[in-house]
Amino acid sequence: MIPPRDMDRIISFGSKQAKKRVQRRARRGDQGQDRLPPEASITLAAEREAADRAVRSAAADVRQQRRDLIDTQSKLAQRERYGRQQQAAGGQPRIVMNARKGSAQVSAGKLRDTHEQRLSQAQEKLAEAQEAARQDALIRIKLPGTAVPAGRVVLSARGLTGTAWRPGPRPAPESPSPFNKLPPPDVAPPLDELIVRGPERIALTGPNGAGKTTLLRAFVGLAELPGVTVRTVTGPETGSAAAVGYLPQRLDLLDDSLSVLDNVRRAAPSASVNDVRANLARFLFRGNRVNQLAGTLSGGERFRATLAALLLADPPPQLLLLDEPTNNLDLASVRQFTAALASYRGALIVASHDLPFLHSLQITRWLRLDPDHGLTEARSA
């Protein structure tokens, strides 16, 4: 057992270190590409302050529970000495004294166990609070099942030059002449067919309302586009269609009435509870945090839980479609997201306006969806 004075020093040291880490990261977050808009910076600062308060509160609770345990042990020791004195003095039958002694020992044991359990729970909460305050914690996980050979076609879409599926009015050309469809000289010709091969990383950019979300939903099979044919191609190893994962903007993939653990098990029913727990720890859900209901999660926690359900699914996704994934994410969540995607070995299509985030993903192809010129491909952003 750690002496009380040493325990208090450890707790105090841990709280100060957590606070210093938060302050250092706050200063670093104001530099370079990670600079956030004012409202996002305010939100991030508030979240960090809340995490720091949680650490201080949990540390204070541990100290209080430690004091209560020491007081209880001291009182029990006094009672035991008094009982021995009474027994030595005599005056009562030995059988009565032994019965009282046994009863007192049982009561003392229960009381001691109660306080030790409270202390243990307080220490667990402190560890969880300190973990939550670690804004530099990254998601590190191995996803070998998502690997795609370079030559395998995981997605093909034809008929993309049509205008019927894109939002907004589209006037028909004056004549069937192909010259009416030519884009300006500084714009690449539109793509009628999109083929995704192997572990390509594709950025889908363009103005709001151009139809990026509509296109992604069609790729995953949630929408049908007039004149457009979409199919995922079977792989030689599995003989089945490549698994496709989709992360919508609203992050509404989770069942709020289920725990984080049960949500992931729903996506991977064949995985054991221990395997899911081990993998969730890599998504920074440790201990009892895996039993937290999805409906009670904070924004950053909900994003990590959604990402876990997506990446840990069975069968593993060999194509990921992400729709504006960094919207409403704080700086720490974006870094965690980037670290998780670094372990992903399948094909990736990301619709986003966040160019620093896209560059961090090592994009290999750049697509742009424009209301006037359709879907085009460029060499860079």
C-alpha positions as CSV (number, residue, x, y, z in Angstrom):
1,M,0.0,0.0,0.0
2,I,1.3,3.5,-0.9
3,P,1.7,5.8,2.1
4,P,-0.9,8.6,2.2
5,R,1.6,11.4,1.9
6,D,3.3,9.8,-1.1
7,M,-0.1,9.2,-2.7
8,D,-1.1,12.8,-2.4
9,R,2.2,13.8,-4.0
10,I,1.6,11.5,-6.9
11,I,-1.9,12.8,-7.4
12,S,-0.8,16.4,-7.2
13,F,2.1,15.8,-9.6
14,G,-0.3,14.1,-12.1
15,S,-2.8,16.9,-12.0
16,K,0.0,19.6,-12.5
17,Q,1.5,17.6,-15.4
18,A,-1.9,17.2,-17.1
19,K,-2.5,20.9,-16.8
20,K,1.0,21.7,-18.2
21,R,0.3,19.4,-21.2
22,V,-3.0,21.1,-21.9
23,Q,-1.4,24.5,-21.8
24,R,1.5,23.5,-24.0
25,R,-0.8,22.0,-26.6
26,A,-3.0,25.1,-26.5
27,R,0.0,27.2,-27.4
28,R,1.0,24.9,-30.2
29,G,-2.5,24.8,-31.5
30,D,-2.2,28.5,-32.4
31,Q,0.6,27.9,-34.9
32,G,0.8,26.7,-38.5
33,Q,-1.8,24.8,-40.4
34,D,-3.6,23.7,-37.2
35,R,-4.9,27.2,-36.5
36,L,-8.7,27.1,-35.8
37,P,-11.4,29.7,-36.4
38,P,-12.2,31.8,-33.4
39,E,-15.4,29.9,-32.5
40,A,-13.6,26.5,-32.7
41,S,-10.7,27.8,-30.6
42,I,-13.2,28.9,-27.9
43,T,-14.8,25.5,-28.0
44,L,-11.5,23.7,-27.8
45,A,-10.3,25.9,-24.9
46,A,-13.6,25.2,-23.1
47,E,-13.2,21.4,-23.6
48,R,-9.6,21.5,-22.3
49,E,-10.6,23.5,-19.3
50,A,-13.4,21.1,-18.5
51,A,-11.0,18.2,-18.8
52,D,-8.6,20.0,-16.4
53,R,-11.4,20.6,-13.9
54,A,-12.3,16.9,-14.1
55,V,-8.7,15.9,-13.2
56,R,-8.7,18.3,-10.3
57,S,-12.0,17.1,-9.0
58,A,-11.1,13.4,-9.3
59,A,-7.7,14.1,-7.6
60,A,-9.6,15.8,-4.7
61,D,-11.9,12.9,-4.4
62,V,-9.0,10.4,-4.2
63,R,-7.5,12.5,-1.4
64,Q,-10.8,12.6,0.5
65,Q,-11.3,8.9,0.2
66,R,-7.7,8.3,1.3
67,R,-8.4,10.4,4.4
68,D,-11.6,8.6,5.1
69,L,-9.9,5.3,4.9
70,I,-7.2,6.4,7.3
71,D,-9.7,7.7,9.8
72,T,-11.7,4.5,9.6
73,Q,-8.5,2.4,10.2
74,S,-7.6,4.6,13.2
75,K,-11.1,4.2,14.7
76,L,-11.1,0.5,14.2
77,A,-7.7,0.2,15.8
78,Q,-9.0,2.1,18.8
79,R,-12.0,-0.1,19.2
80,E,-9.8,-3.2,19.0
81,R,-7.6,-1.9,21.8
82,Y,-10.6,-1.1,23.9
83,G,-12.0,-4.6,23.3
84,R,-8.7,-6.2,24.4
85,Q,-8.7,-4.1,27.5
86,Q,-12.3,-5.1,28.4
87,Q,-11.5,-8.7,27.9
88,A,-8.4,-8.5,30.0
89,A,-10.3,-6.7,32.8
90,G,-12.9,-9.6,32.9
91,G,-16.3,-9.1,34.4
92,Q,-18.2,-10.8,31.6
93,P,-18.4,-14.5,30.5
94,R,-15.7,-15.5,28.0
95,I,-18.3,-16.8,25.5
96,V,-20.0,-13.3,25.4
97,M,-16.7,-11.5,25.0
98,N,-15.7,-13.8,22.1
99,A,-19.1,-13.3,20.4
100,R,-18.7,-9.6,20.6
101,K,-15.2,-9.8,19.3
102,G,-16.2,-11.9,16.3
103,S,-19.1,-9.5,15.5
104,A,-16.8,-6.5,15.8
105,Q,-14.3,-8.1,13.4
106,V,-16.9,-8.8,10.8
107,S,-18.3,-5.2,11.0
108,A,-14.8,-3.8,10.9
109,G,-13.9,-5.9,7.8
110,K,-17.1,-4.7,6.0
111,L,-16.4,-1.1,6.8
112,R,-12.8,-1.3,5.7
113,D,-13.8,-3.0,2.5
114,T,-16.3,-0.3,1.7
115,H,-13.8,2.5,2.1
116,E,-11.1,0.6,0.1
117,Q,-13.6,0.1,-2.7
118,R,-14.5,3.8,-2.7
119,L,-10.9,4.7,-2.8
120,S,-10.3,2.2,-5.7
121,Q,-13.2,3.7,-7.6
122,A,-12.0,7.2,-7.0
123,Q,-8.5,6.2,-8.3
124,E,-10.1,4.7,-11.5
125,K,-12.0,8.0,-12.1
126,L,-8.8,9.9,-11.7
127,A,-7.0,7.7,-14.2
128,E,-9.9,8.2,-16.7
129,A,-9.9,12.0,-16.2
130,Q,-6.2,12.2,-16.7
131,E,-6.5,10.1,-19.9
132,A,-9.3,12.4,-21.2
133,A,-7.1,15.4,-20.6
134,R,-4.3,13.9,-22.8
135,Q,-5.1,15.8,-25.9
136,D,-2.0,14.3,-27.7
137,A,-3.3,10.8,-27.4
138,L,-3.4,9.2,-30.8
139,I,-5.3,6.3,-32.3
140,R,-2.9,3.5,-33.2
141,I,-4.4,0.4,-34.6
142,K,-3.6,-2.3,-37.1
143,L,-6.2,-3.0,-39.8
144,P,-4.7,-5.7,-42.0
145,G,-8.1,-6.8,-43.2
146,T,-8.6,-3.5,-45.0
147,A,-5.7,-4.1,-47.4
148,V,-6.5,-3.9,-51.1
149,P,-4.1,-5.1,-53.9
150,A,-3.0,-2.4,-56.2
151,G,-4.7,-3.8,-59.3
152,R,-8.1,-4.6,-57.7
153,V,-11.1,-2.5,-58.8
154,V,-13.2,-1.7,-55.7
155,L,-15.6,0.7,-57.3
156,S,-16.7,1.8,-60.8
157,A,-19.3,4.3,-61.8
158,R,-20.5,5.1,-65.3
159,G,-22.7,7.8,-66.8
160,L,-21.3,10.6,-64.6
161,T,-21.4,13.2,-67.4
162,G,-25.2,13.2,-67.2
163,T,-26.9,16.2,-65.6
164,A,-30.1,14.6,-64.3
165,W,-28.5,13.4,-61.0
166,R,-26.9,16.7,-60.1
167,P,-28.7,19.3,-58.0
168,G,-30.2,22.4,-59.5
169,P,-31.5,23.3,-63.0
170,R,-29.5,22.0,-66.0
171,P,-30.5,23.6,-69.4
172,A,-30.2,21.1,-72.3
173,P,-27.7,22.0,-75.1
174,E,-29.1,23.7,-78.1
175,S,-28.1,20.9,-80.4
176,P,-26.6,17.4,-80.1
177,S,-23.3,18.6,-81.3
178,P,-20.4,17.3,-79.1
179,F,-18.9,20.8,-79.2
180,N,-21.6,22.1,-77.0
181,K,-20.3,19.9,-74.2
182,L,-16.7,21.1,-74.3
183,P,-15.5,22.8,-71.1
184,P,-13.5,26.0,-71.2
185,P,-9.8,25.5,-72.1
186,D,-8.7,25.9,-68.4
187,V,-11.1,23.2,-67.2
188,A,-10.4,19.4,-67.5
189,P,-12.9,17.4,-69.5
190,P,-15.7,15.9,-67.4
191,L,-15.4,12.2,-66.3
192,D,-18.1,9.9,-67.5
193,E,-16.6,6.9,-65.7
194,L,-14.8,6.7,-62.4
195,I,-12.8,3.6,-61.5
196,V,-11.1,3.2,-58.1
197,R,-8.3,0.7,-58.1
198,G,-6.3,-0.6,-55.1
199,P,-5.5,1.6,-52.1
200,E,-6.1,4.9,-53.9
201,R,-6.7,8.0,-51.8
202,I,-9.1,10.3,-53.6
203,A,-10.2,13.8,-52.6
204,L,-13.6,15.0,-53.7
205,T,-13.8,18.8,-53.7
206,G,-16.2,21.4,-55.0
207,P,-18.7,24.1,-53.8
208,N,-21.6,23.4,-51.5
209,G,-24.7,22.1,-53.2
210,A,-22.7,20.6,-56.1
211,G,-23.8,17.1,-55.2
212,K,-20.8,15.6,-53.4
213,T,-23.0,14.0,-50.7
214,T,-25.4,12.7,-53.3
215,L,-22.5,11.1,-55.2
216,L,-21.1,9.4,-52.1
217,R,-24.5,8.1,-51.0
218,A,-24.8,6.5,-54.5
219,F,-21.4,4.9,-54.2
220,V,-22.4,3.2,-50.9
221,G,-25.8,2.2,-52.3
222,L,-28.0,4.6,-50.3
223,A,-29.2,6.5,-53.3
224,E,-29.9,5.9,-57.0
225,L,-28.7,8.4,-59.6
226,P,-30.6,8.7,-62.9
227,G,-28.4,7.4,-65.7
228,V,-25.5,6.4,-63.4
229,T,-24.5,2.8,-62.9
230,V,-22.5,2.1,-59.8
231,R,-21.0,-1.2,-58.7
232,T,-18.4,-2.6,-56.4
233,V,-16.3,-5.3,-58.0
234,T,-15.7,-8.8,-56.4
235,G,-12.2,-9.5,-55.2
236,P,-10.4,-12.7,-56.1
237,E,-9.8,-13.7,-52.4
238,T,-13.3,-13.4,-51.1
239,G,-15.5,-13.7,-54.2
240,S,-17.9,-11.2,-52.7
241,A,-18.4,-7.5,-53.2
242,A,-15.8,-5.2,-51.6
243,A,-17.1,-4.0,-48.2
244,V,-17.8,-0.3,-48.3
245,G,-17.8,2.0,-45.2
246,Y,-19.6,5.3,-45.1
247,L,-19.1,8.1,-42.6
248,P,-21.9,10.7,-43.0
249,Q,-21.7,14.3,-41.9
250,R,-24.2,13.8,-39.1
251,L,-22.4,10.9,-37.4
252,D,-25.7,9.1,-37.0
253,L,-24.3,5.5,-37.3
254,L,-24.5,4.8,-33.6
255,D,-27.5,3.5,-31.6
256,D,-27.8,5.9,-28.7
257,S,-29.5,3.3,-26.5
258,L,-26.5,1.0,-26.8
259,S,-23.1,1.2,-25.2
260,V,-19.9,1.9,-27.2
261,L,-19.0,-1.8,-26.8
262,D,-22.4,-3.0,-28.1
263,N,-22.4,-0.6,-31.0
264,V,-19.0,-2.0,-32.2
265,R,-20.2,-5.6,-31.6
266,R,-23.2,-4.8,-33.8
267,A,-20.9,-3.9,-36.6
268,A,-18.6,-6.9,-35.9
269,P,-20.9,-9.7,-34.5
270,S,-18.4,-12.4,-34.9
271,A,-15.7,-10.6,-32.8
272,S,-15.3,-11.7,-29.2
273,V,-16.0,-9.3,-26.3
274,N,-12.3,-9.3,-25.3
275,D,-11.2,-8.6,-28.8
276,V,-13.6,-5.6,-29.1
277,R,-12.5,-4.3,-25.8
278,A,-8.8,-4.5,-26.8
279,N,-9.5,-2.7,-30.0
280,L,-11.6,0.0,-28.3
281,A,-8.7,0.7,-26.0
282,R,-6.7,1.7,-29.1
283,F,-9.5,4.2,-29.9
284,L,-9.0,5.6,-26.3
285,F,-12.0,3.8,-24.7
286,R,-10.5,2.0,-21.7
287,G,-12.0,0.3,-18.7
288,N,-15.6,1.1,-18.0
289,R,-15.7,3.8,-20.6
290,V,-16.6,1.1,-23.2
291,N,-19.9,0.6,-21.3
292,Q,-21.0,4.3,-21.6
293,L,-24.2,4.8,-23.6
294,A,-23.6,6.3,-27.1
295,G,-26.3,8.9,-26.3
296,T,-24.2,10.3,-23.4
297,L,-20.9,10.7,-25.3
298,S,-19.3,14.1,-26.0
299,G,-18.7,15.2,-29.5
300,G,-15.1,14.0,-29.7
301,E,-16.0,10.7,-28.0
302,R,-18.9,10.1,-30.3
303,F,-16.7,10.6,-33.3
304,R,-14.1,8.1,-32.0
305,A,-16.9,5.6,-31.3
306,T,-18.3,6.0,-34.8
307,L,-14.9,5.6,-36.3
308,A,-14.3,2.5,-34.3
309,A,-17.6,1.0,-35.4
310,L,-16.7,1.8,-39.0
311,L,-13.1,0.6,-39.0
312,L,-13.6,-2.5,-36.8
313,A,-16.6,-3.7,-38.8
314,D,-16.7,-7.3,-40.1
315,P,-16.1,-7.7,-43.0
316,P,-13.5,-4.9,-42.9
317,P,-14.2,-2.0,-45.3
318,Q,-11.9,-2.0,-48.3
319,L,-13.4,1.3,-49.5
320,L,-14.1,4.2,-47.1
321,L,-16.4,7.1,-48.1
322,L,-16.0,10.1,-45.8
323,D,-18.4,13.1,-46.1
324,E,-16.9,16.3,-44.6
325,P,-15.4,14.3,-41.7
326,T,-13.6,17.3,-40.0
327,N,-16.7,19.4,-39.7
328,N,-17.3,20.3,-36.0
329,L,-14.1,18.4,-34.9
330,D,-11.7,20.0,-32.5
331,L,-8.0,20.0,-33.2
332,A,-7.3,16.9,-31.1
333,S,-10.0,14.9,-32.8
334,V,-8.7,15.8,-36.3
335,R,-5.2,14.6,-35.2
336,Q,-6.7,11.4,-33.8
337,F,-8.6,10.9,-37.0
338,T,-5.6,11.4,-39.2
339,A,-3.6,8.9,-37.1
340,A,-6.3,6.3,-37.4
341,L,-6.5,6.7,-41.2
342,A,-2.8,6.3,-41.5
343,S,-3.4,2.6,-40.4
344,Y,-6.2,2.2,-43.0
345,R,-4.9,0.2,-46.1
346,G,-7.9,0.3,-48.3
347,A,-9.3,2.8,-50.9
348,L,-10.4,6.2,-49.6
349,I,-12.8,8.9,-51.1
350,V,-13.0,12.0,-48.9
351,A,-15.4,14.9,-49.7
352,S,-13.9,17.9,-47.8
353,H,-13.1,21.6,-48.0
354,D,-10.3,21.1,-45.4
355,L,-7.2,21.2,-47.6
356,P,-4.6,20.8,-44.8
357,F,-6.5,17.7,-43.7
358,L,-6.6,16.3,-47.2
359,H,-2.9,16.9,-47.7
360,S,-2.2,15.1,-44.4
361,L,-3.9,12.0,-45.9
362,Q,-1.4,11.8,-48.8
363,I,-4.1,12.1,-51.5
364,T,-3.2,10.4,-54.8
365,R,-6.1,11.8,-56.9
366,W,-8.0,15.0,-56.8
367,L,-11.6,15.2,-58.1
368,R,-13.8,18.3,-58.3
369,L,-17.5,18.3,-58.7
370,D,-18.8,21.6,-60.2
371,P,-22.4,22.5,-60.9
372,D,-21.4,23.7,-64.4
373,H,-18.7,21.4,-65.5
374,G,-19.6,18.2,-63.7
375,L,-17.0,15.8,-62.3
376,T,-13.4,16.5,-63.4
377,E,-10.0,15.4,-62.3
378,A,-6.9,17.5,-61.6
379,R,-3.3,16.7,-60.7
380,S,-3.5,18.6,-57.5
381,A,-5.9,20.6,-55.3
